[in-house]
């Protein structure tokens, strides 16, 4: 009985941890500004625990511009809708720093059960300095692997 209890106490946390992890694979990052464009060819991944936020993932960095993202993933479990049951919500919070100017953007993506767990993301940031405005467009491809 004691061996069974030790076995259950050891295996249950391992099972819960294995069930609650997901990975977001980010590739084909492209940033466009006023008259310039820059592409990042490397892809990287972010390991996420469901319900917890992974902070300060640098998507793009340049001497005058930095774009970071925080990701959080949540699984829907509902009895009212068979469409929503098994769906995944990815919340992304983007932080853009350009010198003294900053912008923050929050976006949620919902992928339903049976739908491909990938997306093409395009976010536009507009910073103003008096009468002059600066426009930056971030685009990338993301895929969620659970």
C-alpha positions as a LaTeX table, in Angstrom:
\begin{tabular}{lrrr}
\hline
Residue & $x$ (\AA) & $y$ (\AA) & $z$ (\AA) \\
\hline
Unk1 & 0.00 & 0.00 & 0.00 \\
Unk2 & 2.85 & 2.37 & 0.85 \\
Unk3 & 4.55 & 1.65 & $-2.50$ \\
Unk4 & 1.30 & 2.37 & $-4.35$ \\
Unk5 & 0.88 & 5.66 & $-2.51$ \\
Unk6 & 4.47 & 6.69 & $-3.32$ \\
Unk7 & 3.93 & 5.70 & $-6.97$ \\
Unk8 & 0.72 & 7.76 & $-7.22$ \\
Unk9 & 2.30 & 10.77 & $-5.50$ \\
Unk10 & 5.22 & 10.65 & $-7.93$ \\
Unk11 & 3.33 & 9.99 & $-11.17$ \\
Unk12 & 0.39 & 12.37 & $-10.68$ \\
Unk13 & 2.50 & 15.59 & $-10.71$ \\
Unk14 & 4.43 & 14.31 & $-13.74$ \\
Unk15 & 1.14 & 13.58 & $-15.55$ \\
Unk16 & $-0.29$ & 17.00 & $-14.67$ \\
Unk17 & 2.87 & 18.79 & $-15.80$ \\
Unk18 & 2.94 & 16.86 & $-19.08$ \\
Unk19 & $-0.72$ & 17.71 & $-19.76$ \\
Unk20 & $-0.37$ & 21.42 & $-19.03$ \\
Unk21 & 2.51 & 22.38 & $-21.29$ \\
Unk22 & 2.32 & 23.90 & $-24.72$ \\
Unk23 & 4.84 & 25.40 & $-27.07$ \\
Unk24 & 4.41 & 28.39 & $-29.38$ \\
Unk25 & 6.73 & 28.26 & $-32.39$ \\
Unk26 & 7.35 & 31.69 & $-33.90$ \\
Unk27 & 8.90 & 32.10 & $-37.35$ \\
Unk28 & 9.09 & 34.48 & $-40.32$ \\
Unk29 & 9.22 & 37.65 & $-38.23$ \\
Unk30 & 9.03 & 40.82 & $-40.33$ \\
Unk31 & 9.04 & 44.41 & $-39.09$ \\
Unk32 & 8.27 & 47.33 & $-41.39$ \\
Unk33 & 8.72 & 51.00 & $-40.61$ \\
Unk34 & 8.45 & 54.21 & $-42.57$ \\
Unk35 & 10.50 & 53.38 & $-45.65$ \\
Unk36 & 12.37 & 50.33 & $-44.29$ \\
Unk37 & 11.79 & 46.65 & $-43.69$ \\
Unk38 & 13.67 & 44.03 & $-41.71$ \\
Unk39 & 13.15 & 40.28 & $-41.57$ \\
Unk40 & 14.32 & 37.78 & $-38.98$ \\
Unk41 & 14.92 & 34.39 & $-40.54$ \\
Unk42 & 15.47 & 32.44 & $-37.33$ \\
Unk43 & 12.55 & 30.76 & $-35.65$ \\
Unk44 & 12.29 & 30.18 & $-31.93$ \\
Unk45 & 9.85 & 28.68 & $-29.50$ \\
Unk46 & 8.32 & 29.65 & $-26.18$ \\
Unk47 & 7.37 & 26.97 & $-23.68$ \\
Unk48 & 4.14 & 27.81 & $-21.86$ \\
Unk49 & 2.32 & 26.37 & $-18.90$ \\
Unk50 & $-1.42$ & 26.75 & $-19.28$ \\
Unk51 & $-2.64$ & 29.68 & $-17.23$ \\
Unk52 & 0.85 & 31.11 & $-16.65$ \\
Unk53 & 2.46 & 33.94 & $-18.57$ \\
Unk54 & 5.86 & 33.73 & $-20.24$ \\
Unk55 & 7.41 & 37.19 & $-20.03$ \\
Unk56 & 9.69 & 39.32 & $-22.16$ \\
Unk57 & 10.23 & 37.30 & $-25.31$ \\
Unk58 & 12.17 & 39.53 & $-27.68$ \\
Unk59 & 10.66 & 39.31 & $-31.15$ \\
Unk60 & 12.75 & 42.05 & $-32.73$ \\
Unk61 & 15.57 & 44.27 & $-31.61$ \\
Unk62 & 17.33 & 47.11 & $-33.37$ \\
Unk63 & 19.37 & 50.02 & $-31.96$ \\
Unk64 & 16.32 & 52.27 & $-32.18$ \\
Unk65 & 13.45 & 49.75 & $-31.85$ \\
Unk66 & 12.62 & 46.80 & $-29.59$ \\
Unk67 & 9.49 & 44.65 & $-29.72$ \\
Unk68 & 8.80 & 42.18 & $-26.91$ \\
Unk69 & 5.85 & 39.89 & $-26.31$ \\
Unk70 & 4.31 & 38.13 & $-23.34$ \\
Unk71 & 2.30 & 34.99 & $-24.11$ \\
Unk72 & $-0.32$ & 33.19 & $-22.06$ \\
Unk73 & $-2.33$ & 30.15 & $-23.08$ \\
Unk74 & $-5.66$ & 28.99 & $-21.66$ \\
Unk75 & $-7.71$ & 25.92 & $-22.58$ \\
Unk76 & $-11.50$ & 26.15 & $-22.62$ \\
Unk77 & $-13.46$ & 23.37 & $-20.98$ \\
Unk78 & $-17.18$ & 23.97 & $-21.17$ \\
Unk79 & $-20.20$ & 21.69 & $-21.25$ \\
Unk80 & $-22.48$ & 24.23 & $-22.94$ \\
Unk81 & $-20.83$ & 24.28 & $-26.35$ \\
Unk82 & $-19.23$ & 21.43 & $-28.21$ \\
Unk83 & $-17.48$ & 23.95 & $-30.47$ \\
Unk84 & $-15.75$ & 25.71 & $-27.59$ \\
Unk85 & $-14.86$ & 22.52 & $-25.72$ \\
Unk86 & $-11.22$ & 21.76 & $-26.38$ \\
Unk87 & $-10.44$ & 25.18 & $-27.84$ \\
Unk88 & $-7.31$ & 27.13 & $-26.96$ \\
Unk89 & $-6.98$ & 30.87 & $-26.34$ \\
Unk90 & $-3.58$ & 32.51 & $-26.79$ \\
Unk91 & $-3.22$ & 35.96 & $-25.26$ \\
Unk92 & $-0.32$ & 38.05 & $-26.51$ \\
Unk93 & 0.77 & 41.35 & $-24.97$ \\
Unk94 & 3.17 & 43.30 & $-27.20$ \\
Unk95 & 5.54 & 45.98 & $-25.94$ \\
Unk96 & 7.16 & 48.36 & $-28.43$ \\
Unk97 & 9.99 & 50.66 & $-27.31$ \\
Unk98 & 11.39 & 53.28 & $-29.65$ \\
Unk99 & 13.62 & 55.67 & $-27.78$ \\
Unk100 & 11.38 & 57.49 & $-25.31$ \\
Unk101 & 8.16 & 56.39 & $-27.02$ \\
Unk102 & 6.37 & 53.22 & $-25.92$ \\
Unk103 & 3.27 & 51.33 & $-26.99$ \\
Unk104 & 1.47 & 48.35 & $-25.52$ \\
Unk105 & $-1.00$ & 46.17 & $-27.38$ \\
Unk106 & $-3.02$ & 43.17 & $-26.15$ \\
Unk107 & $-4.46$ & 40.64 & $-28.57$ \\
Unk108 & $-6.29$ & 37.35 & $-28.06$ \\
Unk109 & $-6.39$ & 34.53 & $-30.58$ \\
Unk110 & $-8.88$ & 31.67 & $-30.24$ \\
Unk111 & $-8.38$ & 28.37 & $-32.04$ \\
Unk112 & $-11.38$ & 26.04 & $-31.88$ \\
Unk113 & $-11.34$ & 22.28 & $-31.65$ \\
Unk114 & $-10.51$ & 20.72 & $-34.99$ \\
Unk115 & $-9.03$ & 23.95 & $-36.32$ \\
Unk116 & $-5.36$ & 24.25 & $-37.20$ \\
Unk117 & $-3.38$ & 25.58 & $-34.26$ \\
Unk118 & $-1.50$ & 28.13 & $-36.32$ \\
Unk119 & $-1.96$ & 31.71 & $-37.38$ \\
Unk120 & $-0.44$ & 34.59 & $-39.27$ \\
Unk121 & $-0.19$ & 37.62 & $-37.02$ \\
Unk122 & $-0.04$ & 41.23 & $-38.16$ \\
Unk123 & 0.00 & 44.08 & $-35.64$ \\
Unk124 & 0.40 & 47.78 & $-36.41$ \\
Unk125 & 1.80 & 50.26 & $-33.91$ \\
Unk126 & 1.53 & 54.04 & $-34.40$ \\
Unk127 & 3.67 & 56.35 & $-32.28$ \\
Unk128 & 3.19 & 60.11 & $-32.40$ \\
Unk129 & 5.67 & 62.87 & $-31.65$ \\
Unk130 & 3.89 & 66.19 & $-31.98$ \\
Unk131 & 2.65 & 66.39 & $-35.56$ \\
Unk132 & 4.87 & 63.56 & $-36.79$ \\
Unk133 & 3.74 & 59.95 & $-36.55$ \\
Unk134 & 5.73 & 56.74 & $-36.88$ \\
Unk135 & 4.13 & 53.53 & $-38.08$ \\
Unk136 & 5.58 & 50.09 & $-37.37$ \\
Unk137 & 4.06 & 46.82 & $-38.58$ \\
Unk138 & 4.98 & 43.50 & $-36.97$ \\
Unk139 & 4.08 & 40.27 & $-38.73$ \\
Unk140 & 4.98 & 36.67 & $-37.97$ \\
Unk141 & 3.75 & 33.10 & $-38.21$ \\
Unk142 & 2.91 & 31.28 & $-34.98$ \\
Unk143 & 2.02 & 27.63 & $-34.41$ \\
Unk144 & 0.87 & 26.08 & $-31.13$ \\
Unk145 & 2.03 & 22.58 & $-30.33$ \\
Unk146 & 0.46 & 20.92 & $-27.28$ \\
\hline
\end{tabular}
